[in-house]
Amino acid sequence: MGLGSIGFPSLILIIIVALIIFGPKKLPEIGKAAGETLREFKKSTKDIADDDSTDTNNDDTNENTVHKTNEK
């Protein structure tokens, strides 16, 4: 039973509870902050993945250079 099994009635119940807890004025601010946080997290993970792929390419280049100098 995963997140995909949440039905429409359950989703409505969650929204009503959130409105009761946070109020209608605070809920959009919370949604905006959550969206910005998710966007920053995605950007950071993409940057890390790009750095890893760049490091891997540099390691391959360094290994080739070492092997060529050892061959002389």
C-alpha positions as CSV (number, residue, x, y, z in Angstrom):
1,M,0.0,0.0,0.0
2,G,1.9,3.0,-1.3
3,L,1.2,6.7,-1.8
4,G,-0.6,5.8,-5.1
5,S,-3.4,4.1,-3.2
6,I,-4.6,7.3,-1.5
7,G,-8.1,7.9,-2.9
8,F,-10.0,11.0,-3.5
9,P,-12.0,10.9,-0.2
10,S,-8.7,10.5,1.7
11,L,-7.2,13.4,-0.1
12,I,-10.2,15.7,0.7
13,L,-9.9,14.7,4.4
14,I,-6.2,15.6,4.4
15,I,-6.9,19.0,2.9
16,I,-9.7,19.7,5.4
17,V,-7.5,18.7,8.4
18,A,-4.7,20.9,7.0
19,L,-7.1,23.8,6.7
20,I,-8.3,23.4,10.2
21,I,-4.7,23.1,11.6
22,F,-3.0,25.9,9.6
23,G,-5.9,28.1,8.5
24,P,-6.7,29.4,5.0
25,K,-4.3,32.3,5.2
26,K,-1.2,30.3,6.2
27,L,-1.8,27.3,3.9
28,P,-0.6,29.0,0.6
29,E,2.5,30.2,2.4
30,I,3.3,26.7,3.5
31,G,2.7,25.4,0.0
32,K,5.0,28.0,-1.5
33,A,7.8,27.2,1.1
34,A,7.4,23.5,0.4
35,G,7.6,24.1,-3.4
36,E,10.8,26.2,-3.0
37,T,12.3,23.6,-0.8
38,L,11.6,20.8,-3.2
39,R,13.0,22.9,-6.1
40,E,16.2,23.6,-4.2
41,F,16.5,19.9,-3.3
42,K,16.1,18.9,-7.0
43,K,18.7,21.5,-8.0
44,S,21.2,20.3,-5.4
45,T,20.8,16.6,-6.3
46,K,21.3,17.5,-10.0
47,D,24.4,19.5,-9.3
48,I,25.8,16.6,-7.2
49,A,25.1,14.2,-10.0
50,D,26.7,16.5,-12.6
51,D,29.8,16.8,-10.3
52,D,30.1,13.1,-9.9
53,S,29.9,12.5,-13.7
54,T,32.5,15.2,-14.2
55,D,34.8,13.7,-11.5
56,T,34.4,10.3,-13.2
57,N,35.4,11.7,-16.5
58,N,38.4,13.4,-15.0
59,D,39.5,10.2,-13.2
60,D,39.4,8.4,-16.6
61,T,41.5,11.1,-18.2
62,N,44.0,11.0,-15.3
63,E,44.3,7.2,-15.5
64,N,45.1,7.4,-19.2
65,T,47.7,10.1,-18.6
66,V,49.4,7.9,-15.9
67,H,49.4,4.9,-18.1
68,K,50.9,6.8,-21.0
69,T,53.7,8.2,-18.9
70,N,54.5,4.7,-17.5
71,E,54.7,3.3,-21.0
72,K,57.7,5.5,-21.9
